Amino acid sequence: MNEQPSLVARLGALLKRIRWWIPAVIVALAFANRLRIRSSTELDGNTKGMQIALTFLVTIVLLVLWFAFFSRLRWRVRIAGILLFGLFIFGLTRLLRFDGAADGNGSPIIVWKWKPKRTGDVGPLKIIALTPVTNIDAVVGDDSGYLGPNRNGILEKLSLNPDWTAHPPQPLWRQPIGLGWSSFAVSGQRAFTQEQRGENELVVCYELASGSVLWAHTNRVRFGEPLGGDGPRATPTISGGRVYAVGGTGILDCLDAATGKLIWSHDTLKENSLPNLPFGKTCSPLVFDDLVVVTGGETNGPSLLAYHLKDGSSAWQAGTDKTSFSSPTLATLAGKRQIVCVNGGSVTGHDPSCGAVLWTYAWKGDWPKCTQPVVLPPDRIFVAASFNAGCILLQLTSTSDGKVSVAEKWKNRNMKSEFSNIVTREGFAYGLDDGILACVDLATGERKWKDGHYGHGHVLLVGDLLLIQTEQGPVALVEAKPSGFKELGNFAALQSKTWNVPVVVDGCLLVRNDQNAACYKLPLVQP
């Protein structure tokens, strides 16, 4: 009589039959590739994150294929295993949801699906009675738009007291605010920003000293996308007693700065049949002479749209490249007044009177370019971007026939700024290189130092000090010296992810993110 094999014997035979070496090799290769990616000094944080995520997905797919076709398990076991795995994945999709990025590197925030989504509705706007204003520009502060009047993040008139231990910044007010990554523009005692409250996109005027709401203009639109979240991204521009603001969907409003009354408006993308950018419109309007200039959409031109200030009528359209997430800036370089614009695949200079392209530098790349171009008179431009695009110093030259030529002086990866701005002082550039503060010699491109993990925040140069709005919320003060990194102080201005540019005006520091806004009195050096 034949005895049936024991359970242990059958299990042993099964284990011998299964090709365990295949999943072992797959997992070992995945682990080795992850170590390679993490230890790379060439790749930036975003690229590392994407490659690690891709490695994980490929590993799962290969393991499933092994289990289904090469494991030598019985077919009923394979089918049951695949069904259970599918049921597990289905259950996760029913229980969890992606709730945006935790930081500029795209680290995902995973929450329970029943957790309420943030709408930005932080309660009704409590508008106080307006004090009559005859001229909003009668007393103009140090900041009148994105990164200040020159769009370079440099404030030369203030001298900060660096001893924040003995003289810490003093809070003036703090309050909830709607969604969005807009910054403040300040004129006199009024601070203007954009925010999302429920289904309404707002331009809001706050009183600088108290944080009280003076007026709000509403558009019934809402922009949102998975990584960056919901709400407007651009910062208003104040000029001639008017506020110019671009919303997340591309609506350009011209408002009376004293009352918020709408003067004229254009749905710039819809009117020109332009698709929106994947992360929304982030362009802060450029105002000069009798024009306001904004960028186009996610298509090959027009990349710049100009409107007359008086009535909003179209002045000109120009450019043949896709739009980036940078804002146009006005400069005089190589003896010519021009609009400098970082586009999706190029950097261009335009004639301000008609938009004609004066010169083009091809800067290819399929990933977003967000950082503001740094104008270095009389004839240089410094540009930088993340996703391994690196940084470039461009040299402009006037030719004998009256045209402008552009040449690359140097190019490297010593400054990979994702959407943080870059400031310059005495021939050196300071910015957040993949989230770490760095100093680069503009003459040679050599990195002098890299230290201070501040994330994808923003940098201002106030006098001879770097004021850094960290991505995590606190604000830090650092010496602007090529000799080395030295942090002088920091304080918890905000407590959550902050991608908004800080503003310093009349000794006050205005900060905000997509949850709160606050104002602090900074200690100054007494004359």
PALOFI-624935 format. One line per 5 residues: number of its first residue (from 1); for each residue x, y, z of C-alpha. Coordinates in steps of 0.001 Angstrom, whole numbers, plus 500000, padded with zeros to 6 digits. Layout:
<sites>
NUM	X,Y,Z ~ ... $
</sites>
This chain:
<sites>
1	500000,500000,500000 ~ 501430,503387,498877 ~ 501647,506019,501567 ~ 500593,509590,500668 ~ 503429,512119,500943 $
6	503305,514085,504155 ~ 502285,517755,504163 ~ 505839,518746,505002 ~ 507195,516711,502104 ~ 504724,518204,499668 $
11	505499,521714,500875 ~ 509225,521026,500502 ~ 508729,519806,496956 ~ 506678,522911,496134 ~ 509332,525236,497521 $
16	512004,523496,495469 ~ 509907,523843,492312 ~ 509308,527629,492743 ~ 511893,529875,491068 ~ 512747,531971,494110 $
21	515879,533340,492527 ~ 513850,535481,490109 ~ 512077,537690,492724 ~ 515309,537777,494755 ~ 517169,539223,491774 $
26	514325,541687,491047 ~ 514286,542988,494632 ~ 518086,543139,494825 ~ 518308,545144,491594 ~ 515556,547500,492784 $
31	517352,548053,496088 ~ 520656,548687,494324 ~ 519043,551147,491905 ~ 517425,553015,494785 ~ 520824,553330,496491 $
36	522337,554574,493222 ~ 519637,557217,492831 ~ 519789,558380,496445 ~ 523581,558723,496396 ~ 523723,560600,493094 $
41	525156,564103,493291 ~ 523986,564952,489769 ~ 520238,564416,490174 ~ 517972,566906,491942 ~ 515319,565961,494481 $
46	512432,565888,492024 ~ 514276,563673,489568 ~ 515354,561348,492373 ~ 511783,561094,493629 ~ 510411,560295,490190 $
51	513082,557695,489472 ~ 512579,556007,492853 ~ 508800,555934,492279 ~ 509345,554480,488805 ~ 511701,551859,490256 $
56	509038,550842,492800 ~ 506316,550555,490139 ~ 508531,548526,487785 ~ 509476,546238,490678 ~ 505806,545574,491523 $
61	504971,544871,487879 ~ 507911,542458,487510 ~ 506992,540624,490718 ~ 503398,540252,489548 ~ 504578,538916,486177 $
66	506870,536451,487923 ~ 504077,535262,490191 ~ 501628,534888,487296 ~ 503851,533259,484654 ~ 507201,532093,486017 $
71	506676,531035,489628 ~ 505633,527420,488780 ~ 502843,527590,491353 ~ 499613,525836,490552 ~ 497359,527912,488320 $
76	494584,528082,490888 ~ 497078,529521,493393 ~ 498295,532077,490864 ~ 494786,533154,489919 ~ 493763,533419,493567 $
81	496881,535456,494356 ~ 496313,537877,491468 ~ 492674,538331,492487 ~ 493655,539013,496102 ~ 496294,541525,494992 $
86	493772,543270,492760 ~ 491261,543340,495613 ~ 493929,544862,497878 ~ 494715,547615,495365 ~ 491009,548256,494800 $
91	490496,548562,498564 ~ 493316,551088,498850 ~ 491764,553256,496118 ~ 488465,553197,498023 ~ 490060,554063,501383 $
96	492869,556477,500506 ~ 493358,559495,498275 ~ 496227,561657,497104 ~ 496009,565087,498738 ~ 498757,567052,497031 $
101	502497,567295,497517 ~ 504084,567673,500925 ~ 506979,569657,499467 ~ 508549,570882,496263 ~ 510067,567459,495656 $
106	506593,566059,495082 ~ 506477,563819,498167 ~ 502852,562648,498206 ~ 500379,563361,500987 ~ 498117,560306,501404 $
111	494993,560727,503546 ~ 491824,558783,504298 ~ 489270,559310,501578 ~ 486638,560526,504017 ~ 488852,563343,505304 $
116	487194,566620,504212 ~ 488902,568415,501333 ~ 490152,571906,501996 ~ 488042,574477,500178 ~ 489748,577635,501377 $
121	486478,578806,502898 ~ 487811,580195,506182 ~ 484730,582186,507056 ~ 483062,585336,505767 ~ 485165,588339,504854 $
126	484745,591035,507489 ~ 485203,594210,505486 ~ 485727,597355,507546 ~ 484539,600793,506475 ~ 486828,602344,503881 $
131	488685,605530,504659 ~ 488567,607835,501633 ~ 491799,607663,499619 ~ 492593,610294,497016 ~ 495803,608723,495691 $
136	496805,605163,496537 ~ 500339,605854,495303 ~ 500798,608918,497526 ~ 502998,606862,499850 ~ 504491,603886,498058 $
141	506230,601242,500130 ~ 509318,599293,499193 ~ 507267,596705,497340 ~ 504743,597253,494558 ~ 504557,593818,493019 $
146	506231,590462,492628 ~ 509731,590507,494223 ~ 509623,594278,494560 ~ 509566,597117,492026 ~ 512528,595685,490078 $
151	511442,592042,490306 ~ 514796,591061,491747 ~ 514030,590477,495444 ~ 516583,593122,496515 ~ 515680,595738,499152 $
156	518522,598194,499676 ~ 516876,600832,501869 ~ 516499,598773,505051 ~ 519181,597691,507501 ~ 518040,594784,509675 $
161	519292,594159,513186 ~ 520813,590660,512880 ~ 520511,589850,516594 ~ 517145,588101,516638 ~ 517932,586571,520037 $
166	518011,589932,521806 ~ 515617,591633,519373 ~ 513231,589033,517919 ~ 510627,589979,515272 ~ 507401,591082,516947 $
171	504007,589785,515769 ~ 501526,592460,514664 ~ 498688,590271,513409 ~ 497899,586780,512196 ~ 494745,585373,510612 $
176	493411,582579,508388 ~ 493532,583147,504628 ~ 492176,581410,501543 ~ 494037,578919,499377 ~ 496707,579943,496900 $
181	500393,580703,496413 ~ 500079,584410,495674 ~ 502260,586862,497555 ~ 501457,590376,498785 ~ 501966,593572,496815 $
186	502107,596662,499032 ~ 501341,600299,498332 ~ 501285,602711,501247 ~ 499312,601072,504039 ~ 497533,598602,501786 $
191	498548,595034,501020 ~ 497002,593170,498081 ~ 496952,589425,497443 ~ 494910,586715,495712 ~ 493216,583756,497351 $
196	490617,581035,496853 ~ 487624,580846,499187 ~ 485229,578085,498192 ~ 484307,578517,494546 ~ 485357,582174,494520 $
201	488755,583440,493412 ~ 489451,586757,495112 ~ 491714,589765,494919 ~ 491758,591068,498504 ~ 493018,594359,499918 $
206	494226,594236,503537 ~ 495224,597055,505860 ~ 498951,596603,506461 ~ 498958,597631,510130 ~ 495990,595545,511287 $
211	495286,592842,508683 ~ 491697,594100,508358 ~ 490013,593504,505002 ~ 489291,596763,503159 ~ 487742,595289,499999 $
216	487579,592137,497888 ~ 486919,591510,494211 ~ 485397,588145,493268 ~ 485534,585927,490186 ~ 483414,582773,490239 $
221	486207,580437,489136 ~ 488415,577848,490810 ~ 491694,576439,489550 ~ 493096,573252,491006 ~ 495551,570482,490183 $
226	496744,567429,492153 ~ 500309,568442,493064 ~ 500126,572161,493799 ~ 496585,572237,495091 ~ 493895,574835,494461 $
231	493853,578602,494191 ~ 495598,581452,492346 ~ 499373,581456,492019 ~ 500318,584948,490810 ~ 501005,588153,492739 $
236	499154,591393,491879 ~ 500956,594448,490514 ~ 500155,597970,491781 ~ 500615,600936,489460 ~ 498942,604286,488936 $
241	496297,603700,491582 ~ 495241,600407,489992 ~ 495654,596730,490806 ~ 496449,594285,487985 ~ 495955,590622,488838 $
246	496031,587320,486915 ~ 494025,584423,488345 ~ 494772,580710,488125 ~ 492558,580286,485051 ~ 494039,583288,483219 $
251	491574,586076,484053 ~ 493333,589461,483995 ~ 491535,592060,486126 ~ 492237,595773,486340 ~ 490820,597152,489610 $
256	490693,600497,491342 ~ 493202,600151,494195 ~ 491208,602409,496520 ~ 487827,600678,496231 ~ 488310,597367,494380 $
261	485923,598474,491640 ~ 486444,596577,488374 ~ 487729,598842,485585 ~ 488218,596203,482891 ~ 488826,592474,482602 $
266	490012,589880,480063 ~ 489842,586081,480150 ~ 493227,585966,478415 ~ 493352,582228,477697 ~ 489741,581792,476619 $
271	489721,584858,474385 ~ 492867,583703,472574 ~ 491971,579975,472477 ~ 495017,579097,474578 ~ 495168,576024,476839 $
276	496110,576614,480467 ~ 499408,575449,481898 ~ 499251,572189,483904 ~ 499978,574049,487153 ~ 497874,577105,486311 $
281	498741,580687,485440 ~ 501478,582069,487678 ~ 502391,585235,485772 ~ 502475,588486,487718 ~ 501492,591321,485323 $
286	504302,593536,484054 ~ 503204,597192,483957 ~ 505184,599929,482196 ~ 504459,602992,480067 ~ 500826,602547,478929 $
291	500909,598729,478785 ~ 500329,595678,480946 ~ 501979,592483,479703 ~ 501144,588906,480715 ~ 502205,585502,479414 $
296	500295,583111,477142 ~ 499425,579430,477477 ~ 500518,575842,476925 ~ 500972,576147,473179 ~ 503538,577484,470726 $
301	502725,581180,470931 ~ 501799,583784,471543 ~ 503985,583742,474630 ~ 503327,587403,475525 ~ 500041,589352,475472 $
306	500027,593155,475867 ~ 497009,595328,476726 ~ 496538,599095,476985 ~ 496234,600266,480583 ~ 493465,602758,479939 $
311	490759,600482,478585 ~ 492257,596991,478351 ~ 492254,596951,474558 ~ 494774,594630,472906 ~ 498106,596296,472040 $
316	500155,593396,470627 ~ 500898,589676,470866 ~ 504325,588128,470370 ~ 506474,585049,470762 ~ 506277,581530,469361 $
321	507182,579404,472391 ~ 505143,577788,475132 ~ 504769,579807,478312 ~ 506737,579001,481444 ~ 505810,579714,485073 $
326	508106,582737,485254 ~ 506994,586365,484904 ~ 508282,588822,482267 ~ 510608,591571,483443 ~ 511647,594921,481955 $
331	515348,595727,481616 ~ 517893,597671,479615 ~ 520596,595319,478368 ~ 523228,595771,475669 ~ 521916,599313,475268 $
336	518365,598239,474428 ~ 515258,598472,476563 ~ 513538,595086,476414 ~ 511206,592578,478016 ~ 513117,589506,479193 $
341	511034,586348,479261 ~ 511831,582762,480277 ~ 509664,580466,478150 ~ 509046,576756,478104 ~ 511969,576091,475765 $
346	513816,579378,475414 ~ 514819,582720,476898 ~ 513846,585730,474772 ~ 514168,589495,474643 ~ 511293,591526,473187 $
351	510861,595080,471942 ~ 508514,596661,474555 ~ 506733,598796,471951 ~ 505555,595959,469702 ~ 506704,592658,471196 $
356	509092,591851,468344 ~ 511690,589250,469323 ~ 515128,590879,469616 ~ 517055,587711,470469 ~ 516444,584075,471422 $
361	518457,581600,473471 ~ 517235,578007,473074 ~ 516837,576419,476524 ~ 515119,573138,475889 ~ 513415,571040,478532 $
366	510058,569396,479065 ~ 509899,570228,482769 ~ 508618,573470,484339 ~ 510807,576566,484486 ~ 509654,578835,487295 $
371	512548,580937,488580 ~ 512640,584599,487677 ~ 515475,585634,485298 ~ 518156,587648,487093 ~ 519081,590786,485141 $
376	522717,591820,485533 ~ 523277,595196,483836 ~ 524726,596227,481556 ~ 524596,593109,479412 ~ 524157,589805,481313 $
381	521291,587553,482407 ~ 521426,584670,484881 ~ 518785,581932,484615 ~ 518291,578729,486580 ~ 515822,575852,486787 $
386	515338,572519,488507 ~ 514877,569038,486990 ~ 518613,569037,486193 ~ 518345,572037,483854 ~ 520935,573832,485993 $
391	522002,577450,485560 ~ 523355,579598,482724 ~ 524994,583000,482431 ~ 524055,584714,479173 ~ 525965,587580,477562 $
396	524135,590044,475297 ~ 526009,592090,472688 ~ 524833,594844,470355 ~ 525895,594093,466787 ~ 526966,596605,464136 $
401	523598,596330,462363 ~ 521700,597384,465509 ~ 520593,593888,466504 ~ 521347,591954,469687 ~ 523229,588663,469853 $
406	523241,586280,472808 ~ 526023,583925,473875 ~ 526457,581411,476671 ~ 529255,582443,479048 ~ 529046,579343,481221 $
411	526598,576594,482133 ~ 526551,574059,484974 ~ 524370,572513,487671 ~ 525628,574505,490631 ~ 522257,576260,491065 $
416	519136,574164,490416 ~ 516317,576377,491621 ~ 512865,574847,491311 ~ 510588,577841,491856 ~ 512644,579784,494368 $
421	513944,583185,493308 ~ 517640,584082,493238 ~ 519249,587292,494509 ~ 522668,588767,493773 ~ 525175,590836,495738 $
426	528638,592032,494744 ~ 529066,589506,491944 ~ 527619,586469,493708 ~ 524258,584737,493371 ~ 522403,583328,496381 $
431	519545,580873,496015 ~ 518093,577537,497010 ~ 519882,574836,495036 ~ 517470,571909,495205 ~ 516284,573181,498586 $
436	519727,573971,500051 ~ 521065,577533,500200 ~ 524030,578030,497876 ~ 526388,580798,496752 ~ 527685,580888,493165 $
441	530361,583157,491672 ~ 528683,584840,488685 ~ 531984,585425,486914 ~ 533004,581771,486766 ~ 529983,579688,487791 $
446	531967,578209,490680 ~ 529918,577263,493729 ~ 531482,578869,496811 ~ 529386,577004,499366 ~ 526148,575082,499880 $
451	524539,574723,503312 ~ 521260,575249,505151 ~ 518330,572955,504357 ~ 515468,575413,503806 ~ 513464,573512,501198 $
456	511842,575133,498183 ~ 511140,578495,499781 ~ 512177,582011,498723 ~ 515054,584417,499316 ~ 515157,588208,499723 $
461	518273,590350,500027 ~ 517596,593002,502674 ~ 520607,595290,502896 ~ 523502,592848,503239 ~ 521479,589986,504748 $
466	519517,587122,503243 ~ 515993,586780,504582 ~ 514756,583286,503759 ~ 511156,582108,503826 ~ 511649,578385,504301 $
471	509334,575862,502701 ~ 508502,574502,506152 ~ 507216,577906,507372 ~ 509919,579473,509589 ~ 511906,582508,508424 $
476	515710,582553,508674 ~ 518354,585272,508488 ~ 521709,584424,506852 ~ 524837,586401,506000 ~ 525222,587192,502287 $
481	528940,586459,502075 ~ 530822,584207,499652 ~ 533275,583247,502410 ~ 530849,580794,503983 ~ 527398,579991,505321 $
486	526333,581523,508622 ~ 522752,581578,509917 ~ 522167,584483,512295 ~ 518663,583652,513460 ~ 515270,582178,512695 $
491	511735,582183,514018 ~ 508474,580327,513370 ~ 506691,582871,511184 ~ 504416,580126,509768 ~ 503988,576448,510618 $
496	503112,574709,507343 ~ 504192,574388,503715 ~ 504933,577837,502308 ~ 505587,578528,498639 ~ 504643,582227,498818 $
501	507259,584965,498506 ~ 507737,587047,501693 ~ 507485,590831,501571 ~ 509465,593369,503611 ~ 508169,596935,503605 $
506	508673,599797,506086 ~ 510240,597387,508576 ~ 507278,595006,508399 ~ 507517,591394,507251 ~ 504414,590041,505497 $
511	504193,586269,505088 ~ 501442,583910,503991 ~ 500783,580445,502643 ~ 497604,578565,501726 ~ 496368,578593,505337 $
516	497490,581681,507224 ~ 498797,585212,506751 ~ 500846,587128,509302 ~ 502707,590395,509751 ~ 505753,590942,511968 $
521	507742,594015,512929 ~ 511394,593393,512142 ~ 514164,594841,514343 ~ 516095,597524,512484 ~ 519530,599004,513007 $
526	518990,602430,514539 ~ 520566,605326,512626 $
</sites>
